[in-house]
Amino acid sequence: MRNAIQLDFAGPRRGLSLAGGLLLALGAAAAVTVLLEYRAITSHRAGLELRLAAVTRAQNPAPSRDAAADTRIAVSAQQAALDLATPWTLLLSELEQASKDAQGQVALLGVEPDHAKHNVRVSAEARTLALALAYVQRLQSSRSLEYPMLDRHEIRADDAQHPVRFELTGEWRDLP
């Protein structure tokens, strides 16, 4: 029969000595002192920053806006609200569908609304004049555009393919 070997790496636990207790108390007191000093310095710094901000405001007063600037801001905000209220989703989807019906032979270049007249100007480019006219005719059956008419067209001589650039206008409808 063999004797089992027992290993005890931790050893017996010793109690707290007087020197260890004093060192622990001294460390805790130092930590409390550092914390109190940190709080005092932080509050002093915050007070200095407030005083600096007050002095800076006193030396550099904020520029006052005049009534004209306020009016321009109000007009700009009204224009932005008007732009957001435009029925873009239906209008753009119908313009895109008309372009798809032309087998991608018509490229939409620009859409410019005129809110005062409640109409929209569309700029596009087609490979031929017949395709441009077919595009306008397709838009005449649109739900969101009323009375779309070809305003002008030009054959681009500077381009090798001689595409037709055209513009049309129409009134947009406010549909639910």
Steps between C-alpha positions, in 0.01 A plus 500: 500500500631837407476816694325787319690820461318808616614839374380821663615800298293759688637421841337603824321833498658767709310780668547870439814633660529838668728633222256378231204665675683829529599490133140426399368793706769733365413400136127554557565843654722596203230390253234708679733803507571471124127466423413811704779699334379389154143615573624839625715556190213393269252742657758782489562428129124505424473839668790636296341373175173675588682825568693468173177441305341808663801717414504370141128574458548851641788573261340342189124556508296280264415679177138600493299395198302763324141465385608438140702196605205367699276547195745315275514212746121484518466504120763228471316285754170550315667401171642185660157407636348560157764280334428222748127525432546447124359160391840375381449128548219454251640754254848349493369145477286593199794676332709189561225272367469711185875466450475121546215488248743658251736202559754726673543713186398816691723639775354733759738795553313724742176574681433861607181585689339843491292514817340835420351372174459142627681354202820315429763523224659173390824487300585177319697358211387240247671323212246626246228762476240225465606354837480846659147550366399151615634583848289818515196309372553231767510771769166637377335192651678561830306527824733757657558727199227697331550647151866405444613683187825508306649849541814472296738250347837505328704242314848488648735537203808499724429139606583216257164327560300824451262456795200727551499710816154620591305675772137461596279662759186383670287572803532252782193369671465466875377146538436332835 
